[in-house]
Amino acid sequence: MSGNATGDGLRVRRDVQSLLAEGDSGRRVLDQYAAGIEAMRARDPDDGGDPTDPLSWRFQAAIHGFPGVTPSIDHPNRWGSCRHNSWFFLPWHRMYLLFFERIVRSHVGDDSWALPYWDYTKTGDESSRVLPEPFRSPTAGNPLFTDQRDPDVNSETDPMPLRSSWAGAIGALEEETFALAPASAITSFGGGAIRDAIPGPSARGSLERKPHGLVHGNVGGESGWMWTFETAGLDPIFWLHHCNLDRLWDVWISMYGADMLPAHPAWTETEFEFFDVDGSRTAMAVGDVLSSADLGYAYESIEPPEGTLVPERRDVVPASVEEEEPHADLAGAAPDVDLSSRASVGVDISAAPAPAVEPAEAGGRPLRWFLRVEDVTGTRPATPAYDVYLNVPDDAAVDEHEERMVGSIATFGIPEATAPEAEHGGIGITDVFEITDVVNRLQEREEWDPTTVTVTIVPADPRGAVEGGGDVRAGRVSVYTR
């Protein structure tokens, strides 16, 4: 596929690896992207002052975040207006990409140009998890390169691939529910259903945690641009990363159907404002961006990653915000867990039902288990993530027990959710993990105590466990069953 448009006129957003494999015609798309970045940077102030031109590079990055600007939707330039930790995460970023792509296209003068995506989710293909070569080349004047990344990921000659357990999307894509209440103990794909555009601290969806937040931290390292909201948009790879997340939303829709998206006006009628190619403000509603085809683009591939369990299409109407949420029972909890170093906490789960259930034909269903790591706060995380395990022996290295790992807490977004001036008072982030498979595995190996489970949380970087986690702590670790 050498062209940039389908037969019906849709611009095709293509996999950057596919473009590079194609040769000169594919690289032209990246050359145009680089030219667009140069044109946008030429509009930035020469003296390094605050940007004033909506079509400039730093101004567009500032919409996601800007140093010293508290995230909100009220800034007069819409700086720091990115929506995270709720069901607005995907539609807000879709609009953001749409207008950014239009601005690049206007700068390069090619109406067929479309933003590429970086698909690091391909199971078994390590090369797909390597930062694409043009972004690692420190050739003088290369607009796609920055040294503000993890140096090993960014290496020109020996790049380290993204950590496979951080880059996958199968777990998120297998979440058939798009949104649930922010306080839900059950996982969802798109994030918490909230009634206004102010994010709930406990409403991070599965896709926003992994791969979104984990890839941010993996690429950014401990201090690179992708590390924080304030600077992420300055890295040219940010836009390809979020283009892939937008693509994964289309993958989810292809799996479950658009009728599984929320229909409540608290979501569909909420509007966000951006800047168009003439610098004018333009508002769009969530309901206007639910179909990428209606917005004029399609993806080169929306095939689910290999190994994804694709469900049979069902005639199901998603629950409204007013309807009863799926119920989960608290089995036990432990408060105040210090994550500055490896932490192990025993959770009393004696209140949980026995694992045996009635057979399905008698109306029974398998018991599902969920782990909530709640109110995670910290102003200076020292690592991109915190890996979470069950029942690791106290004297054992966690990398010897990968089968007990239930997931990772992404650092990305924790400092912003901790700031006291934040939109919800800075009480942090909550992540929910379905741990059913690990629990079942431990039960099968007779390594499961029905009265107590040990949750071990370890600071981690792309290479594995590390010693220091910074000033991060969790308000509570709780176990639920359903």
PyMOL commands that set and color helices and strands:
alter all, ss='L'
color gray80, all
select helices_A, chain A and resi 16-22+24-41+57-64+89-108+126-129+133-136+164-167+170-173+206-220+225-227+232-234+236-256+258-260+265-268+286-288+293-295+360-362+398-400+402-404+414-418+436-444
alter helices_A, ss='H'
color red, helices_A
select strands_A, chain A and resi 11-13+179-180+191-192+271-275+281-285+297-299+329-338+343-348+369-377+385-390+405-410+429-434+452-461+464-465+473-481
alter strands_A, ss='S'
color yellow, strands_A
deselect
rebuild
show_as cartoon
